[in-house]
Amino acid sequence: MRLVSDQAWAVMTVWGEASSEDHDGRVAVCETIRNRMKLRLRSDGTVAGTVLSPLQYSFWNATASRRRIAAANLDTSDPLPADCVAAWVESETSNLTNGATHYVNTALAQPSWLANAYDLVVIGRHTFCKLVNP
């Protein structure tokens, strides 16, 4: 028996990564989780194994410890967590990002891997893309 469901890991991640985005921005972050799972890109094919892979989803990095505690206590009857749940469900069939596996807020960071990115799609504050050689 798993103590934390796949949906819970996804919802906590999208809440941590895209709570300031609109619904489409949250769906897009969920799509990257699903796309990495399918490709097993820095992933064991599970939600937890994808979002907790080191240095992949910044919300789970060591510096976000207080926010992780808040995520563990999300109440899905509140509007924002409820929208994160809806985004996860919608991402099962959506393709807003054209199959993106990565994203970045370029106002905050210019990671070196961005030079190897293609199919760039901007949704909200995030630029979504795939890498030439992931």
JOFENFEN-V238484 format. One record per helix or strand. SS is the DSSP state (helix for helix, strand for strand). FROM is the first residue (numbers start at 1). TO is the last residue. If there is no record, write none. Layout:
{{SS | FROM | TO} {SS | FROM | TO}}
This chain:
{{helix | 6 | 18} {helix | 23 | 39} {helix | 47 | 51} {helix | 58 | 60} {helix | 62 | 72} {helix | 79 | 90} {strand | 102 | 104} {helix | 112 | 116} {strand | 117 | 123} {strand | 126 | 131}}
